[in-house]
Amino acid sequence: MTNQTDTHSMKLLDIPLMLRLKQNAIVLHSEMGLTEDARGQNSALLSSIVFPRGLHTLVAHSDNQDVVGQFRYRSDDVNAHIVYLAPALEDDEDDNIWLHILDAMAQQAGKNGAQSLVAEVEVSHRLFETMRRSGYSVYSRQVIWQHHPIKDDTQAPKLTVTAETNDDQIGIASLLGCTIPRILQTVMGPSTDMDGLVYRKDGRIEAYITCSEGKHGVYMIPYLHPDVLSDASDIILAAILEIERCRKVPIYVSVRGYQGWLENAMLDLGFDPWLEQAVMVKHLTAGIRQTSFSPVSLATKGRTQTIPTVRIVTVNDKKDTNQLHGKTYN
């Protein structure tokens, strides 16, 4: 007999269940997980009931299993991001209920306007294969490097970085367009929640380091142009020294697969490779180009001639991209 699974948004009655499950959660949002306490007594999961702040929590229940899942989505972003699932999926467990919660989160994120749902998963974890079965694709690999808090006597930086300003936006956009592969730009771009530091060379922005500070750590993502490869260590060190909290809590730097050449810089700075993850994406919506015709009047030798012209209109179809036009794509 097949167990029936009920999935719904978390209610106040689900709090005791959530408190029991969350201690064994798997965090799928590195920025939140490494800077804040994603699973503790004051975690976002609990506060999302009273103060949502873009957080959406769902519960899946079957006859003998319960799973809680949370994702974050804000209307000024195109992507939603899974924060965590609880409990973590064990190697020998049936993953059916996890497939249910993943599907429910995708549906809810799509209804709220997200174009895709993103998760950062350890490649060795059982959940990696479950998410592939649920329709997620690997967009990039990333290695998170860890360093203990820096000391006050750390050598002074050889270069200077400054806080980003509104005047830097064009230069930052140009840099990101050069450093992030086109197919990854909507997913791998910097979060709007993170602060940014810029490095200029000959008047151009050649490096952009985003950072997020929290109680438990500082999380950084560097975007460096290959032309400053030889200065990579000095640029990252200058950014670290600019952040006062790096003297109090561990520092984590995410190096994406498309900038793997930064690994030597991380080793030079004394960082250790700490976690290898896959950035997995499930597309929820697609812009569909529809053709419509409208007349245009042309005046020729005193006469007015009307001819049809083509106008392309882009709309959002809030469906899974595998279901567009009633076709199935593998």
MIDO-561212 format. One record per residue (C-alpha): residue number from 1; residue in three letters; x, y, z. Coordinates in nm, 4 decimals. Layout:
N
[r NUM 'ALA' [X Y Z]];
...
% end
This chain:
330
[r 1 'MET' [0.0000 0.0000 0.0000]];
[r 2 'THR' [0.1362 0.3438 -0.0979]];
[r 3 'ASN' [0.1507 0.6094 0.1694]];
[r 4 'GLN' [-0.0412 0.9267 0.0951]];
[r 5 'THR' [0.1590 1.2471 0.1354]];
[r 6 'ASP' [0.0047 1.5764 0.2438]];
[r 7 'THR' [0.2023 1.8953 0.1771]];
[r 8 'HIS' [0.1025 2.2378 0.3093]];
[r 9 'SER' [0.2447 2.5715 0.4232]];
[r 10 'MET' [0.3625 2.5581 0.7818]];
[r 11 'LYS' [0.1109 2.6581 1.0475]];
[r 12 'LEU' [0.1415 2.7363 1.4155]];
[r 13 'LEU' [0.0335 2.3801 1.4921]];
[r 14 'ASP' [0.3420 2.2546 1.3064]];
[r 15 'ILE' [0.5891 2.4331 1.5364]];
[r 16 'PRO' [0.6518 2.1324 1.7700]];
[r 17 'LEU' [0.7237 1.9160 1.4653]];
[r 18 'MET' [0.9537 2.1784 1.3202]];
[r 19 'LEU' [1.1464 2.2161 1.6483]];
[r 20 'ARG' [1.2048 1.8418 1.6521]];
[r 21 'LEU' [1.3154 1.8070 1.2904]];
[r 22 'LYS' [1.5249 2.1184 1.2383]];
[r 23 'GLN' [1.8170 1.9991 1.4502]];
[r 24 'ASN' [1.8993 1.7442 1.1791]];
[r 25 'ALA' [1.8559 1.9723 0.8785]];
[r 26 'ILE' [2.0708 1.9975 0.5684]];
[r 27 'VAL' [2.1430 2.3601 0.4777]];
[r 28 'LEU' [2.1297 2.4363 0.1052]];
[r 29 'HIS' [2.1995 2.8109 0.1199]];
[r 30 'SER' [2.5671 2.8617 0.2023]];
[r 31 'GLU' [2.5475 3.2357 0.2621]];
[r 32 'MET' [2.2756 3.2004 0.5269]];
[r 33 'GLY' [2.4095 2.8777 0.6708]];
[r 34 'LEU' [2.7635 3.0052 0.7278]];
[r 35 'THR' [2.6806 3.3523 0.8574]];
[r 36 'GLU' [2.3634 3.2953 1.0589]];
[r 37 'ASP' [2.2224 3.0102 1.2643]];
[r 38 'ALA' [1.9900 2.8479 1.0131]];
[r 39 'ARG' [1.8864 2.5727 1.2529]];
[r 40 'GLY' [1.9095 2.7178 1.6035]];
[r 41 'GLN' [1.6448 2.8362 1.8444]];
[r 42 'ASN' [1.6282 3.1801 1.6779]];
[r 43 'SER' [1.6572 3.0506 1.3234]];
[r 44 'ALA' [1.4811 3.1927 1.0204]];
[r 45 'LEU' [1.2550 2.8900 1.0115]];
[r 46 'LEU' [1.0775 2.9929 1.3292]];
[r 47 'SER' [1.0725 3.3653 1.2622]];
[r 48 'SER' [0.9237 3.3107 0.9165]];
[r 49 'ILE' [0.5884 3.2273 1.0753]];
[r 50 'VAL' [0.5492 3.5715 1.2286]];
[r 51 'PHE' [0.7869 3.7795 1.0139]];
[r 52 'PRO' [0.8057 3.6107 0.6710]];
[r 53 'ARG' [1.0769 3.8386 0.5211]];
[r 54 'GLY' [1.0556 3.6484 0.1946]];
[r 55 'LEU' [1.0843 3.3081 0.3638]];
[r 56 'HIS' [0.8365 3.0325 0.2794]];
[r 57 'THR' [0.8152 2.7146 0.4861]];
[r 58 'LEU' [0.6309 2.3964 0.3878]];
[r 59 'VAL' [0.5622 2.0686 0.5634]];
[r 60 'ALA' [0.5189 1.7284 0.4005]];
[r 61 'HIS' [0.3534 1.4495 0.6024]];
[r 62 'SER' [0.3014 1.0832 0.5253]];
[r 63 'ASP' [0.2011 0.7898 0.7435]];
[r 64 'ASN' [0.5487 0.7434 0.8865]];
[r 65 'GLN' [0.7605 1.0418 0.7766]];
[r 66 'ASP' [0.7640 1.4202 0.8073]];
[r 67 'VAL' [0.9843 1.6697 0.6239]];
[r 68 'VAL' [1.0081 2.0484 0.6570]];
[r 69 'GLY' [1.1447 2.2591 0.3722]];
[r 70 'GLN' [1.2090 2.6309 0.3449]];
[r 71 'PHE' [1.3008 2.8586 0.0560]];
[r 72 'ARG' [1.3634 3.2303 0.0275]];
[r 73 'TYR' [1.2256 3.4502 -0.2478]];
[r 74 'ARG' [1.2020 3.8253 -0.2803]];
[r 75 'SER' [1.0087 4.0063 -0.5487]];
[r 76 'ASP' [1.3135 4.2014 -0.6683]];
[r 77 'ASP' [1.4955 3.8796 -0.7596]];
[r 78 'VAL' [1.4416 3.6278 -1.0394]];
[r 79 'ASN' [1.5501 3.3251 -0.8350]];
[r 80 'ALA' [1.4248 3.1568 -0.5213]];
[r 81 'HIS' [1.6796 2.9714 -0.3064]];
[r 82 'ILE' [1.6187 2.6690 -0.0856]];
[r 83 'VAL' [1.7391 2.7445 0.2675]];
[r 84 'TYR' [1.7238 2.3877 0.4015]];
[r 85 'LEU' [1.5371 2.0614 0.4348]];
[r 86 'ALA' [1.4806 1.8856 0.7665]];
[r 87 'PRO' [1.5631 1.6175 0.8473]];
[r 88 'ALA' [1.8576 1.5396 0.6229]];
[r 89 'LEU' [1.8069 1.2474 0.3867]];
[r 90 'GLU' [2.0033 0.9411 0.4928]];
[r 91 'ASP' [2.1719 0.7075 0.2454]];
[r 92 'ASP' [1.9415 0.4138 0.3127]];
[r 93 'GLU' [1.6098 0.6060 0.3289]];
[r 94 'ASP' [1.3263 0.6081 0.0765]];
[r 95 'ASP' [1.3379 0.9580 -0.0741]];
[r 96 'ASN' [0.9729 0.9730 -0.1859]];
[r 97 'ILE' [0.8626 1.2326 0.0701]];
[r 98 'TRP' [1.1676 1.4496 -0.0112]];
[r 99 'LEU' [1.0605 1.4425 -0.3764]];
[r 100 'HIS' [0.7163 1.5627 -0.2626]];
[r 101 'ILE' [0.8541 1.8564 -0.0622]];
[r 102 'LEU' [1.0890 1.9577 -0.3449]];
[r 103 'ASP' [0.8003 1.9557 -0.5902]];
[r 104 'ALA' [0.5795 2.1558 -0.3513]];
[r 105 'MET' [0.8501 2.4200 -0.3001]];
[r 106 'ALA' [0.8969 2.4513 -0.6768]];
[r 107 'GLN' [0.5239 2.5035 -0.7263]];
[r 108 'GLN' [0.5041 2.7607 -0.4458]];
[r 109 'ALA' [0.8101 2.9500 -0.5683]];
[r 110 'GLY' [0.6676 2.9613 -0.9205]];
[r 111 'LYS' [0.3352 3.0953 -0.7949]];
[r 112 'ASN' [0.5202 3.3740 -0.6157]];
[r 113 'GLY' [0.6972 3.4794 -0.9353]];
[r 114 'ALA' [1.0360 3.3070 -0.9173]];
[r 115 'GLN' [1.1805 3.1908 -1.2475]];
[r 116 'SER' [1.4012 2.9240 -1.0927]];
[r 117 'LEU' [1.4753 2.7487 -0.7639]];
[r 118 'VAL' [1.8407 2.7174 -0.6595]];
[r 119 'ALA' [2.0143 2.4942 -0.4053]];
[r 120 'GLU' [2.3779 2.4365 -0.3081]];
[r 121 'VAL' [2.4303 2.0662 -0.2390]];
[r 122 'GLU' [2.7327 1.8641 -0.1370]];
[r 123 'VAL' [2.8143 1.6420 -0.4327]];
[r 124 'SER' [2.8700 1.3435 -0.2034]];
[r 125 'HIS' [2.5325 1.3740 -0.0279]];
[r 126 'ARG' [2.2433 1.1427 -0.1086]];
[r 127 'LEU' [2.0218 1.4470 -0.1678]];
[r 128 'PHE' [2.2298 1.5326 -0.4752]];
[r 129 'GLU' [2.0841 1.2376 -0.6674]];
[r 130 'THR' [1.7344 1.2984 -0.5288]];
[r 131 'MET' [1.7402 1.6541 -0.6586]];
[r 132 'ARG' [1.8493 1.5341 -1.0012]];
[r 133 'ARG' [1.5468 1.3053 -1.0016]];
[r 134 'SER' [1.3331 1.6039 -0.9054]];
[r 135 'GLY' [1.4388 1.7962 -1.2173]];
[r 136 'TYR' [1.7389 1.9920 -1.0915]];
[r 137 'SER' [2.0439 2.0420 -1.3129]];
[r 138 'VAL' [2.4015 2.1167 -1.2094]];
[r 139 'TYR' [2.4925 2.4653 -1.3280]];
[r 140 'SER' [2.8321 2.4936 -1.1631]];
[r 141 'ARG' [3.0559 2.3477 -0.8976]];
[r 142 'GLN' [3.1951 2.5549 -0.6137]];
[r 143 'VAL' [3.4493 2.4999 -0.3401]];
[r 144 'ILE' [3.4071 2.6883 -0.0139]];
[r 145 'TRP' [3.7396 2.7774 0.1449]];
[r 146 'GLN' [3.7711 2.8410 0.5174]];
[r 147 'HIS' [4.0092 3.0565 0.7202]];
[r 148 'HIS' [4.0219 3.1307 1.0920]];
[r 149 'PRO' [3.9710 3.4929 1.2013]];
[r 150 'ILE' [4.2624 3.7096 1.0931]];
[r 151 'LYS' [4.4994 3.8623 1.3457]];
[r 152 'ASP' [4.5492 4.2317 1.4055]];
[r 153 'ASP' [4.9146 4.2014 1.3029]];
[r 154 'THR' [4.8279 4.0705 0.9568]];
[r 155 'GLN' [5.0400 4.2481 0.6960]];
[r 156 'ALA' [4.8948 4.5612 0.5409]];
[r 157 'PRO' [4.7344 4.5193 0.1969]];
[r 158 'LYS' [4.9369 4.6154 -0.1101]];
[r 159 'LEU' [4.6251 4.7238 -0.2966]];
[r 160 'THR' [4.3174 4.9274 -0.2133]];
[r 161 'VAL' [3.9540 4.8265 -0.2392]];
[r 162 'THR' [3.6587 5.0552 -0.1723]];
[r 163 'ALA' [3.2911 5.0111 -0.0946]];
[r 164 'GLU' [3.0738 5.0045 -0.4051]];
[r 165 'THR' [2.8586 5.3076 -0.4876]];
[r 166 'ASN' [2.5730 5.3702 -0.7288]];
[r 167 'ASP' [2.8241 5.5168 -0.9729]];
[r 168 'ASP' [2.9980 5.1785 -0.9912]];
[r 169 'GLN' [2.6984 4.9833 -1.1218]];
[r 170 'ILE' [2.7874 5.0083 -1.4910]];
[r 171 'GLY' [3.1457 4.9025 -1.4267]];
[r 172 'ILE' [3.0352 4.6135 -1.2033]];
[r 173 'ALA' [2.7850 4.4944 -1.4635]];
[r 174 'SER' [3.0559 4.5035 -1.7313]];
[r 175 'LEU' [3.2914 4.3011 -1.5103]];
[r 176 'LEU' [3.0270 4.0403 -1.4288]];
[r 177 'GLY' [2.9424 4.0088 -1.7964]];
[r 178 'CYS' [3.3082 3.9310 -1.8695]];
[r 179 'THR' [3.3677 3.6900 -1.5819]];
[r 180 'ILE' [3.0455 3.4867 -1.5482]];
[r 181 'PRO' [2.9578 3.2584 -1.8420]];
[r 182 'ARG' [2.6460 3.3860 -2.0157]];
[r 183 'ILE' [2.4354 3.0780 -1.9397]];
[r 184 'LEU' [2.5089 3.1195 -1.5660]];
[r 185 'GLN' [2.4595 3.4929 -1.5264]];
[r 186 'THR' [2.0990 3.4849 -1.4028]];
[r 187 'VAL' [2.1850 3.2239 -1.1401]];
[r 188 'MET' [2.5447 3.2926 -1.0340]];
[r 189 'GLY' [2.5288 3.6715 -1.0056]];
[r 190 'PRO' [2.5763 3.8447 -0.6688]];
[r 191 'SER' [2.2920 3.8488 -0.4196]];
[r 192 'THR' [2.1216 4.1810 -0.3584]];
[r 193 'ASP' [2.1588 4.1127 0.0156]];
[r 194 'MET' [2.5383 4.1192 0.0017]];
[r 195 'ASP' [2.7615 4.4242 0.0303]];
[r 196 'GLY' [3.0312 4.4802 -0.2284]];
[r 197 'LEU' [3.3902 4.6022 -0.2528]];
[r 198 'VAL' [3.5516 4.7070 -0.5804]];
[r 199 'TYR' [3.9099 4.7158 -0.7034]];
[r 200 'ARG' [4.0044 4.9566 -0.9811]];
[r 201 'LYS' [4.3003 4.9370 -1.2135]];
[r 202 'ASP' [4.3706 5.2118 -1.4626]];
[r 203 'GLY' [4.0292 5.3587 -1.3883]];
[r 204 'ARG' [3.8385 5.0360 -1.4606]];
[r 205 'ILE' [3.6714 4.8006 -1.2139]];
[r 206 'GLU' [3.8679 4.4769 -1.2443]];
[r 207 'ALA' [3.7454 4.3001 -0.9294]];
[r 208 'TYR' [3.4249 4.2905 -0.7280]];
[r 209 'ILE' [3.4084 4.1055 -0.3959]];
[r 210 'THR' [3.0671 4.0565 -0.2373]];
[r 211 'CYS' [3.0385 3.9781 0.1318]];
[r 212 'SER' [2.7786 3.8907 0.3916]];
[r 213 'GLU' [2.8472 3.9232 0.7642]];
[r 214 'GLY' [2.6725 3.7371 1.0424]];
[r 215 'LYS' [2.7029 3.6068 1.3949]];
[r 216 'HIS' [2.8899 3.2935 1.2922]];
[r 217 'GLY' [3.1012 3.3975 0.9954]];
[r 218 'VAL' [3.1811 3.6178 0.6967]];
[r 219 'TYR' [3.0896 3.4774 0.3549]];
[r 220 'MET' [3.2558 3.6180 0.0430]];
[r 221 'ILE' [3.2279 3.5617 -0.3317]];
[r 222 'PRO' [3.5028 3.7150 -0.5502]];
[r 223 'TYR' [3.4492 3.8148 -0.9134]];
[r 224 'LEU' [3.7909 3.8872 -1.0650]];
[r 225 'HIS' [3.8862 3.9617 -1.4230]];
[r 226 'PRO' [4.1560 3.7238 -1.5550]];
[r 227 'ASP' [4.3738 4.0285 -1.6310]];
[r 228 'VAL' [4.4352 4.0703 -1.2557]];
[r 229 'LEU' [4.5216 3.7055 -1.1950]];
[r 230 'SER' [4.8663 3.7968 -1.0622]];
[r 231 'ASP' [4.7068 4.0335 -0.8087]];
[r 232 'ALA' [4.4321 3.7962 -0.6941]];
[r 233 'SER' [4.5825 3.7231 -0.3502]];
[r 234 'ASP' [4.6419 4.0902 -0.2765]];
[r 235 'ILE' [4.2900 4.1887 -0.3861]];
[r 236 'ILE' [4.1192 3.9267 -0.1699]];
[r 237 'LEU' [4.3427 4.0099 0.1280]];
[r 238 'ALA' [4.2614 4.3797 0.0905]];
[r 239 'ALA' [3.8897 4.2949 0.0966]];
[r 240 'ILE' [3.9311 4.0779 0.4074]];
[r 241 'LEU' [4.1212 4.3497 0.5928]];
[r 242 'GLU' [3.8510 4.6011 0.5004]];
[r 243 'ILE' [3.5885 4.3945 0.6888]];
[r 244 'GLU' [3.6278 4.4389 1.0637]];
[r 245 'ARG' [3.4269 4.1265 1.1477]];
[r 246 'CYS' [3.6893 3.9081 0.9766]];
[r 247 'ARG' [3.8945 3.9598 1.2930]];
[r 248 'LYS' [3.6282 3.7931 1.5084]];
[r 249 'VAL' [3.4675 3.5080 1.3134]];
[r 250 'PRO' [3.5735 3.2486 1.0531]];
[r 251 'ILE' [3.5974 3.3605 0.6902]];
[r 252 'TYR' [3.4468 3.1595 0.4048]];
[r 253 'VAL' [3.5188 3.2263 0.0374]];
[r 254 'SER' [3.3200 3.0589 -0.2386]];
[r 255 'VAL' [3.5222 2.9891 -0.5528]];
[r 256 'ARG' [3.2979 2.8930 -0.8443]];
[r 257 'GLY' [3.4063 2.6424 -1.1055]];
[r 258 'TYR' [3.4404 2.9035 -1.3793]];
[r 259 'GLN' [3.7051 3.0846 -1.1705]];
[r 260 'GLY' [3.8948 2.7792 -1.0544]];
[r 261 'TRP' [4.2223 2.9649 -1.1127]];
[r 262 'LEU' [4.1566 3.1456 -0.7826]];
[r 263 'GLU' [4.2439 2.8276 -0.5912]];
[r 264 'ASN' [4.6146 2.9150 -0.5930]];
[r 265 'ALA' [4.5340 3.2543 -0.4431]];
[r 266 'MET' [4.3334 3.0882 -0.1656]];
[r 267 'LEU' [4.6244 2.8569 -0.0839]];
[r 268 'ASP' [4.8651 3.1510 -0.0798]];
[r 269 'LEU' [4.6401 3.3242 0.1752]];
[r 270 'GLY' [4.6321 3.0199 0.4041]];
[r 271 'PHE' [4.2741 2.9098 0.3303]];
[r 272 'ASP' [4.1770 2.5425 0.3399]];
[r 273 'PRO' [3.9271 2.3778 0.1029]];
[r 274 'TRP' [3.6358 2.2993 0.3312]];
[r 275 'LEU' [3.3313 2.2019 0.1272]];
[r 276 'GLU' [3.2641 2.1042 -0.2342]];
[r 277 'GLN' [2.9153 2.1756 -0.3630]];
[r 278 'ALA' [2.7093 2.1653 -0.6778]];
[r 279 'VAL' [2.4935 2.4677 -0.7565]];
[r 280 'MET' [2.1710 2.3026 -0.8710]];
[r 281 'VAL' [1.8883 2.4803 -1.0513]];
[r 282 'LYS' [1.5313 2.3931 -1.1419]];
[r 283 'HIS' [1.3643 2.6253 -1.3902]];
[r 284 'LEU' [1.0082 2.7201 -1.2995]];
[r 285 'THR' [0.9026 2.9735 -1.5624]];
[r 286 'ALA' [1.0031 3.0756 -1.9107]];
[r 287 'GLY' [0.9647 3.3800 -2.1256]];
[r 288 'ILE' [0.7627 3.2670 -2.4291]];
[r 289 'ARG' [0.7814 3.4764 -2.7387]];
[r 290 'GLN' [0.4439 3.5176 -2.9034]];
[r 291 'THR' [0.3869 3.6675 -3.2460]];
[r 292 'SER' [0.1110 3.9203 -3.3090]];
[r 293 'PHE' [0.0352 4.1292 -3.6141]];
[r 294 'SER' [-0.0461 4.4991 -3.6259]];
[r 295 'PRO' [-0.1000 4.7245 -3.9315]];
[r 296 'VAL' [0.1388 5.0030 -4.0265]];
[r 297 'SER' [0.0374 5.2764 -4.2701]];
[r 298 'LEU' [0.2849 5.3859 -4.5363]];
[r 299 'ALA' [0.2358 5.6968 -4.7511]];
[r 300 'THR' [0.3497 5.6375 -5.1110]];
[r 301 'LYS' [0.2854 5.8887 -5.3904]];
[r 302 'GLY' [-0.0163 6.0411 -5.2258]];
[r 303 'ARG' [-0.1684 5.7075 -5.1318]];
[r 304 'THR' [-0.1784 5.5370 -4.7964]];
[r 305 'GLN' [-0.0967 5.1646 -4.7998]];
[r 306 'THR' [-0.1524 4.9408 -4.4990]];
[r 307 'ILE' [0.0779 4.6425 -4.4558]];
[r 308 'PRO' [0.0973 4.3851 -4.1747]];
[r 309 'THR' [0.4031 4.3849 -3.9500]];
[r 310 'VAL' [0.5216 4.1403 -3.6919]];
[r 311 'ARG' [0.5515 4.2364 -3.3244]];
[r 312 'ILE' [0.7198 4.0019 -3.0772]];
[r 313 'VAL' [0.5683 4.0012 -2.7276]];
[r 314 'THR' [0.7363 3.8293 -2.4335]];
[r 315 'VAL' [0.5178 3.6945 -2.1547]];
[r 316 'ASN' [0.5832 3.4772 -1.8516]];
[r 317 'ASP' [0.4273 3.1337 -1.8486]];
[r 318 'LYS' [0.4122 3.0219 -1.4869]];
[r 319 'LYS' [0.4651 2.6560 -1.5658]];
[r 320 'ASP' [0.7538 2.4183 -1.5339]];
[r 321 'THR' [0.9595 2.4502 -1.8491]];
[r 322 'ASN' [0.9293 2.0762 -1.9079]];
[r 323 'GLN' [0.5570 2.1275 -1.9656]];
[r 324 'LEU' [0.5679 2.4158 -2.2131]];
[r 325 'HIS' [0.3424 2.3748 -2.5166]];
[r 326 'GLY' [0.2277 2.0399 -2.3875]];
[r 327 'LYS' [0.5599 1.8768 -2.4835]];
[r 328 'THR' [0.7981 1.6798 -2.2657]];
[r 329 'TYR' [1.1713 1.7369 -2.2938]];
[r 330 'ASN' [1.4249 1.5010 -2.1412]];
% end
